[in-house]
Amino acid sequence: MISPTLPGSVSNSRSHHVSRWLLGLLTLVSTLGAVRLFYGVVAIGGVNVAEWGLLPLFGLLFAWIAFSFWTATLGMMLLLFRGHKPATRASDAEGPHGPMTPTAILMPIYNESPASVFAGVQAMLRSLVATGQSEGFDIFVLSDTTDPDIWLEEERTWARLVAEHGVHPRVFYRRRPRNMARKAGNIADFCTRWGSQYAYMIVLDADSVMEGATLVEMVRRMDANPRLGILQVPPTPVNRLSLFARLQQFASRLYGPIFIEGFASWAHFDSNYWGHNAIIRVEPFTEHCGLPVLPGKAPLGGEILSHDFVEAALMARAGWQVAMAHDLGGSYEECPTTLLDFAKRDQRWCQGNMQHIRLIFSEGFRPISRLHLAMGAMSYLSSPLWLLFMLLSTLGLMIDGPSMAESPSWLLGAGSIFAITMSLLMLPKLWSVIALLKQPARLKEFGGWDNVVGSVALEAIISVLVSPIMMFFHTRFVVATLLGEKVHWSAQNRGEEDISLGEALVVYGPHMIAGLTIALLIGLFSANLLFWFLPVVTGLVLAVPLAMTLGSVRLGQRTAQHGLLLIPEEITCPEILHLQKEAVWIHQRECEQFDRSKLFGSVLTDPSFHALHRNILQATDSQIPAPREELREIFDLISREGPTAVPRDARRMLLSDAQALRDLHVQIRSRLRLGRSALSS
């Protein structure tokens, strides 16, 4: 009999309560101590109006840092005492296992590279087949693509994959005719149409891949615990080559385990959902996790952008468990390759997390769910709050006069606060190294002691320089959201391209000017005060060359050649990633054999391609009849100038109308036959 306790989770039902109380107590005590020390500093010479405003602001920001620090510390202690144990697999339990519970693997896509998407699908297919337990799985590629050329390439690539692949798992493709509610709407559409045929769904991103054994284990764990609604498997960033991407991959791989271990110890079955690389029980998700439309206009009202935290909260409110499978590997994703792409992604997340503020006090939400929502919002609100803190600090010192910054007692107190704050930010990196040293085998996976120390030092320095740049980005995003600026849904840039000097100046020139201005103004007021602002000013002043350096693929590869920022997956490539790279190469080579821009013409003239497209439209109920008047204009335009003259929106409209497409196909084929007849006569 399989135990209903989630393998790899805290088995003692009271231990997570202890972790919560301990974490809360440590955060509270350290925050109160820091606020008391801070008050002692600002009280030198009397507390002015600006400094009274600083006290609650400092308390909030320090509590935010302390909470993260103690979570990492708790995770380190657990790893030191428990060690990195192999995952306890439900599939290893004694007794016979029945057939795999019907499970759908969903890959929502939006204007992605079809070669990359279906390479990931093909790699997972082969990995699943290798487990010998693939019969219960079906894969659904759910497209919201708006570019008609990419749409046709998706169909062509899918058809080729299905022709080459066996019966199980089956691979389905559907493109939604109307893009309602983005990814969340795409998944909701699946649940409405096909969800009743599956007990579980594994939700992926377009750049996600998961090992077959991990997919099987996720299903077994859901089978073993009938109250488990969502099981999140932490994804590992891989495959990217730029310096910035390799910094993210290294930080996630080395520092991530202590944070995830600490988080899982107190979150327990009130954990969170990250939107992908997770398995969900379909029936309760469909019944309870429909997203509300917030009152008011976007961006703070309307459709919820960041759906994952809210869906986890709704699942928990309905009495279902949400857990983190922190002991499972074989879960991968890709990360942004440049600082600008990273910021663009954060802008989308920022608007979604700002919406969550309105949901924190929703009726019936569990306290931990409210905490998750608040933490998501604070991830972005902390930036303008830190900026406000620095402005008020400067104003307070200006009121007291420049001599205050030169007072020995003030310097000692301010230095102590600065040292404590930086320690709480940097010590988790040291904790990760300490936890790593306890496992020599894992140390070798990162390239050895020298490489790890050098990589941590490099990552720490760059993270300090990048932080003020992201602070300005996040502040701008928060302010823009509050002022009503909406984020447009666009495809993510998953390429690897260096940043030119011109591009860097346009994007990061304002950061550089802001840094120079801050340095000049503070330096004129007090040279001693400028010292305290150096961590912020330096990153801003160097924003342009730093962005160019971080976006460089060449520098990223050079660090790898010198053994820096290595992750285990680069030293020993997992089979699933090897399969993915092999499939990417094959699909890209096949895609290069035809011009994507000519696919629209092919679907009009090639009988087999035309039939494929029409069959997909009809089988997936994705047809939208086009207005007759507009169709006549399109037909006339094609007759006069050919298919390449048709604008993109008109092509998309025609491709959505199966009957109109058939009529045009018949006309063109008839003209071609008449032309051949005339030539032969």
BELKABEL-V481594 format. One line per field, one symbol per residue. ss: DSSP state (H for helix, E for strand, - for the rest). A space follows every 10 residues. Layout:
# BELKABEL-V481594
ss: ???
This chain:
# BELKABEL-V481594
ss: ---------- ----HHHHHH HHHHHHHHHH HHHHHHHHHH HH------HH HHHHHHHHHH HHHHHHHHHH HHHHHHHHHH HH-------H HH-------- --EEEEEEE- ---HHHHHHH HHHHHHHHHH H-----EEEE EEE----HHH HHHHHHHHHH HHHH-----E EEEEE----- -HHHHHHHHH HHHHHHH--E EEEE----EE -HHHHHHHHH HHHH---EEE EE---EE--- --HHHHHHHH HHHHHHHHHH HHHHHHH--E -------EEE EHHHHHHH-- ---E------ -E----HHHH HHHHHHH--- EEEE------ EEE-----HH HHHHHHHHHH HHHHHHHHH- ------HHHH HHHHHHHHHH HHHHHHHHHH HHHHHHHHHH -HHHHH-HHH HHHHHHHHHH HHHHHHHHHH HHHHHHH--H HHHHH---HH HHHHHHHHHH HHHHHHHHHH HHHHHHHHHH HH-------- ---------- HHHHHHHHHH HHHHHHHHHH HHHHH-HHHH HHHHHHHHHH H-HHHHHHHH --HHHHHHHH H------HHH H---HHHHHH HHHHHHHHHH H----HHHHH HHHHH-HHHH HHHHHHHHH- -------HHH HHHHHHHHHH H-HHH--HHH HHHHH--HHH HHHHHHHHHH HHHHHHHHHH -
